[in-house]
Amino acid sequence: GLLSTFWTAVHHDGQGYYGRNQLGMMADFFEAPGPNLHSQWSVVSGQWQQGNGQIFPTQPAGISAVSAQVPQGPGGERYWAFDFIVFPNGNQPRVSLYVAADQPAGLGRNHSIEWRMGLGGLLEIYRWEQNQAQLLANIPMPINPGQLNRCLIGRRDSTYRFFLNQTYLGELQVAGWPQNQAQYISLESKGAITAFDGVHSGIGRFPNLSQHVGTGVLPIGHFPNANPNPNTPAGRILSLAMDGAGNLSTWQTADYNLDFSPPYASSWIHDGMGVDVDTFMVPLWMSNWGTSADPNSGLSSYEMCIGSSPGACDIQPWQTNGLGVSWQGNASSLSIGNTYFSGVRALNGAGMIGAPTFSDGAIWLHSTGIEGSSQSVQGW
C-alpha cells in the first residue's frame, strides 16, 4: 500500500526553477547560464562554478563543499534528491550529501545524516552528532566514473529510506534527529570533480493528499512571479509516491501558468472588413481590429460585441472569436438608420480580461442606402 507521498513547488525567477526555501522546499536544476551559483548556495570550501546544467568544483584536490539553508525538521515526511556524475582526480575519491544538518560547515556539519559514496564501490550512511560520526550502514554499490547516479532519501518521522537509480537500498531508524535546528543541506566532493544536478528537497502530503499552493509573497507564496513568457510556466509541482515495499513511482510534474495583469487592449477597431466605414449597406455587420498581446501568459482569445452606444454591448453580447482579428455576422436585429458600435477585448492564458476597445460607430442602412430613410429623398 501507499506509504509516503512527497512533493515540492518550484517557481521560475526568469532564469530557472527554484524552491521557496523558507517553506521547506528547496530546488536548483542549474538552468541559469552561470558561472556564478544561485544565491541560495554558500561555498563552504574549494571553488565552484555553474555551467551546462550542473554545478561542480573546479579544483578536484582536497575537499570542496557548498551548503543551502532550508528547514528540515522535526518529524513528518521529507525527501532529498540529487543527481551526480563523478570523475576521480585524487586519492579515495568520494561524494557526500549531508541532510538535516544544523550547521552549513564543519566536520559532519555538527549534527546531520550523511550519504557518502566512493568509487571503491561502497555506500556508507553516517549519523553525525557533535562532529562525531556513527556508521549506520555500508552497502556494496559500484559507482563508475562518468556514470549518472540518481539518489533519493525519503524520511517518515524517524525512518529513513535510501534509493539509488530507483533501486531500494534499505531503511534505517534514526531516533531523536532531526530537531528544530536542522536547517541545512550540503554537497561535498573529495578527490574528484563531481558534477551535481537536480538537487531538490520537499515535504510529504500523506495522508492529506490535497495541498494548498499559494501565490505571491511569503508566507504562503509558493509561486511569487508571473510567467516570464508565454512558453515558460510560472510554477511547477513535483510529486513522487513510495509504497511499503520500497517501490518508487516516477516523478510527476504539473505546470501552472500565472499572470497578475490583463492583456494589452487593442489599439484600434474598425467597423467593416478593412478601413473604417461610416455606413453599412450590406446585410452583414463586420469589424476588424489590431492585435493585442500579453508578455506573460499569451493570448487565449478575443471577444467581440455590438452596442447601440459607445461602450455598450446591448445588441450583441460579448462572444468569443478565437484568435481571429475580424468578425462578421447576421445583422437582422439592427434597425435601419441607427448607429451601432463594435467592441473587442482580449483574454490571456490566465483567463484575465483586458480593457475593451470600441469603434467610432457606423450607420446601418439597407443595401440601396435610400429605402426607409424619408429624409434622404426630400427636396428631389
N, C-alpha and C positions, 0 to 999 in steps of 0.2 A: 504494500500500500504506500501511499504518498507520505513521505517523512518530512521533507522540507521544501519550501519554495523560496527562492532568492530573487531579489530584484534591485535594480538601481535606475535612477533617472539621470540622463546626461543632457546638457544643453549646449548649443552652438554659440560661441562667442565671437564669430567672424573668422576664426582661423581653424577651429577644431571643436570636438565634443569633449566636455569636461563635466565632472560631477559637482554637486554642491557639498563640499567637504563639511560645512557646518551642520548639514543634515545627516551626516554619517554616510554619505555617498561620494566616493572618490573615483575618478576615472581620468585616464590620459591614453589616447591612442596615437599620440605623437604625429598628428596631422599637420601641425604648423611647420613652416619651412626650416626653422632653426637658424643658426646653430645653437641659440640660447634655449635653455629649458623653460618650461612653463613656470610661472611664479609660485605655484604650489610646491615645487621641489626646492629643497635646500641641499646644497652639496656638502656632504659630511667629510669626504676625503677624496683625493685624486682630482682629476679634471674630466668633465663630462661635456658632451655636446649632443645635439639632436639633429637628425637628418634621415631621409629615406624611410620615414615612418617608424623610427626607433630612437632610443637613447642608448648611449654606450660610453664607457670610459676611454679616454684617448691615450692613457698610459697604463699598459697592462701589468707592469711590475707593481708589487705591493697590493694594498687593499684600496679599492675605490667604492664609495658608497654615497647614496642620496637618500633623503627622507622626505615624507609628506605627512602633514597633520590631518587626521580625521578621527573623530570619536568612534570607539570600538567596544565599549563595554558599559556595564557588565551584563552577562546573561543574554538570553534571547538567541535569535538566529542571525548569522552573518556569514558572508563569504569573502574570500580574497582570490583573485585570479591574476595570473601573469604569464606571458609567453617569453621565451628566451632562446637564443642561439649562442653557443659558446665556442670561442676559438682560443685554445690554450696558448699561453706565451709565458710560462714560468713554472715553478715547482708547485706541485699539488694544487692545480687549478680547481676552483670551486665557485659555486653560485649560491647566494643565500637570499631568502626573503624573511624579514622579521615582521611579525604581525602582533597586534595588541601590545605594542611597546609603549613604555611610559617616558622614554627619552628618545630624541632623534639621533643621538650619537653615543659613543662609548661602547665598551665591551658588552656584547649581548643586549645593548640598549637598556641596561639595568634590569628591567623585567620584560620578557617577551616570549613568544613562541617562534623558534627559528626552523625554517625549512632549508636544509643545506644539501646540495647535490655536488658531487665531484666526478671528474672524468674517470676516477678509479672504479666507477660502477656501483656507488653506494649512495642511497638517500638516507640522510640522518635527520631526525626530529629532536630538537633540544627545547627544554624549558629553562629559561634564564631567570634567576632570582638574585637580585643584588649583585649582578655581574658574575654569578656562579652558574655554570652550566650543568644541567642534568640531562643525560642522554635518555630519551624516552623510547626511541625505536631506531633501528637501522634496517634498511630494506635493500637487497641487491637490485640494482636498477641501472643497467648500462646506458650511458649517455655518449653519443657520438659527436665528435666535432662537426660543426656546421649543420646539425640536426635541429629542426624546430621542435621545441618542447612546450606543451601547454599544461600549466599547473593550476590546480584549484584546491583550496582548503575551505571546507564548509563546517560551520560551528552551530551547534544547537545546545544552548546552556553550557555545560562543561565538557561536552563531547565534540571532539574534532575529527573530521573525516578528510582523508587525503586522496587526491586523484592526480594521475599523470597521463596525459593524452587519452582522456576519457576512461582510463582504467582505474578501478577502485583499488587502493593500496591497503586500506585498513582504517581503523579508528583508534583514538586514544582518549582516555578520561583525564582531564587536566582540571582538578578541583581548585577553587579559590582564585582563579585568574581567568579573565581579566577583571580588574577593578575599574573604578571611575577614571583613574588616571591613564588608562590605556588610550593613547592619543596619536600614535604614530605607526606608520609602516615604513620599512626601509629596504632598499635594494642594495646588494653588495656583490662585488666581483673581485676575486683574488687570483693573481697569476694568469689572467686571461683577459681577452676583450670579449665582453658579453653584451650582446645586443638585446635589449628588453623591448617588448611591445605589448600593447593591450593590457595595461595594468589597471585593474579596477576592483572596487570593493563596494558591497552593498548590504542590505538588510533582508530579513525574512518577512514573509507575508502569510505564514501558516499558523493557525487555521483561518485567519481572516484574509481570504484571498482578494477581497476588494480593498483597494487602497486609494486614498485621495492624492491627486497630483496637483500641486498649486502652481500658479503663475505669478510673475512679478517679484517683488523684493522678499528677502527673508523676513520672518522665519518660515514661511510656507512656500516660498518661491522656488520650486524645482526648476522651472523654466523662466528665467528672468528676461529673456530677449525675444523679439520677434524674429521670424525667418530672416536671415541675412540676404536671401534672394529667393525667387520662387522655386528653385530646384533644391534648396537646402532646408530641411525641416528645422524648426526652432528647437525641438526636443525629441528625445528618443528614450524608450523604455527597453531595458534589457532584462530578460527573465529566464530563470533556469529552475528545473524541478529535480528532486532526488527522492528515490524510493528507499524503503527499508533494507533492500538488498544491496544498496550501494550503486544502483544504476542511475546515470545522469541522462536527462533529456538533452537535446541540442539547444543552444541559445536561441531564444525567440526575441524578435525586436518589433516594436511598434513605433511608427513615426508620428509626430504631432506638429501640425502647421499652426503657427501663431502669428497674428498680426494685430497690432494695437491701434492702427489708424486705417481709415477707409481709403478706397482708391481715389485717384485724382478724378475730378469732373472733366467731362468732355468740354473742349474749349468752344465748340460751336455745334449747332444743329440746324439743318436746313429743311424747310418744307419743300417736298419734291425729291427727285432722284439725282439731282446734280446741283447746279447753282440754286440758290434760294429763289422760290417763286412766291408771288403775292396772291395768285388765284389758282384754283383747281378747276379744270374744265373736263375732267375725265371721271368715271365712276369709282376711282380708287384714291385713297389717301396714301401719300408716300412721304417718307422722310429719310434723311441720311445725316450722319454725324461724324465728328472727329473721334479718333481713338482715345481711350483712356489708358491708364497704366497704374500698376501697383508694384513698387520695387521689392516688397517683402513676400507676399503670398501670391502675386499674379492675379490676373482677372479670371473669373469663372463664367461671367455672362454679362450681357446688357439687358436692361428692361426699358420698354418704351410705353408712352401713353399719349392720349389726345385729350385736350381740355378746351372748355369754352372761354377761358380767360388765362392769362399768363400765370403759371404755377399750379393750375388746376388739372385734375385727371378725371373729370366727371363724365366725359364722353366714352373714353376707352381707358379703363383702369390699367395700372402697371401690369405688363405681361412680358415674359421672358422672350428674348430674341437670340439666345445663344451668344456667340461671339461675333455675329454679323453686325455690320455698321450701317445697314439700311433696312427699311421695312416698308411693306405696302399691304393694304388690306381693304376689304369692302367698306364703303362709306355710306351705306344705305340709311344709317341713323342720323346723318348730318342734314341740317336744314339749309336750304338754298339762301344765299345772301348773308349768312352768318360767318364770322371769323373764328377760326379754330387754331389751336397751338399744339405743336409737337413737343414732347418731352422725352429725355433719355437720362438714365443713370446706370452706373456700373456696380457690380458686386465683385468682391475679391475672393481669394481662396479660403479665407477665414469666415466668409459669409457676411462681411460688413458691407454696408451700402453707402456709396458715395453720394455727394450732393448732386441734385438734378440740374440739368441744363434745358432751357426752354427756347423755342424758336420765337421769331417776331410775329408769327401768325400768317395765315392765308385765308382768303375768302373762298367759300365753297360755292360754285356755280354749276349750272347744267352745262352740258357739253357745247351748247350754242353760245353760252355766255349772255343771252338776252332773255330767254323764256323764264318767266317767273319773277322778273325784276322790272315792274312797270315804269319805274323812274328812268331806266336806262333808255327808253324809247320816246319819252316825252320830247316834244319840240321837233320831231322829224316829220 
